[in-house]
Structures are given as C-alpha cells and as structure tokens.
C-alpha cells in the first residue's frame, strides 16, 4: 500500500451534480468505525491499512449507488470492507437507505479463474480511474494478475457506465 485517496476532497469539487453531492454527503457522514473495528479485530487490516483502503470503499458505495445496473468486481481489499459491512445486516440496510433510498445488493462474484471475473475487475479499476483519476497499484484480486486495460475495455466501460447496459447486476 502507500497511495491514499481522499473521497471527501473529490466530492467538494464544483463539477459535482446535485444528486452526486447528496450521495457523497450521505456516504461521508456514515459511521464506519464499527466496520473498521471488526476488520482490525479479525486481523484483516491494521488500523493504518483500513484507513488507506477506506476511501476506496466509499468510492465503491458511490459507484454502486449511482450505477445500480452495472456489475463489477472490486479489489480484494475493498471486498473485505463490503463483506464486513454486509455482516451487520441492520446497519448495512440503514446505511444503504440513507445513501440511495434502497438496498445496495451484493451478489455472487464469478470465480477468479473465469474471463468474466477479469473483465468485471478491470471494469471496476477503470471506473475508479475514470471517476477519480487514480487507482492504487496495491489493489489485488484473487487468482491471476489482471491484464492491462486496453482501449476496447475502456470503450466498453464508458458505454456501460453511461448507459447502464451490459452486465446487469440486480
């Protein structure tokens, strides 16, 4: 690890739409201490590592709220936040309601060895880069290393994000 994003700073930029600003505001005001405590208690992250991954979990929530029909695979580090948050079902349901007025569903991911897994992981990495201009080099995924994102994947990603078409989640 080593790079740290700042979701709160990104959200203060003047190009944010009113809807995006409401989603961002709900995300940054949620109480994440119980999730971080549980991640540390289970020795998944140190407090410093959780602090570094946390903004990317916020970005995950933002993307999931803004583009509910787009399916992707977040990094293993962000998935640890997702799975720990989901375990506290009451808190997760309340938090989702506050963020976007509905439950943000979490489905099964394809197996890491499948080509679909790699494509969905690349889609998430590109969405992070496209939305925030950065994706940390320490993101890891189960199975093999991801291939570099090629031009066709970038075009496909932009289409999926803009239209909501493609690999539907819910």
Buried (B, 14 or more C-beta within 10 A) or exposed (E): BEEBBEBEEBBEEEEBEEEBEBBBBBBBEBEBEEBBEBBBEEEBBEEEBBEBBBBBBBBBBBBBBBBBEBBBBBBBBBBBBBEBBBEBEEBBBEBBEEBBEEEBEBEEBBEBEEEEBBBBBBBBBBBBBBBBEBBBEEBEBBEEEBEEBEEEBBEBBEEBBEEEEBBEBE
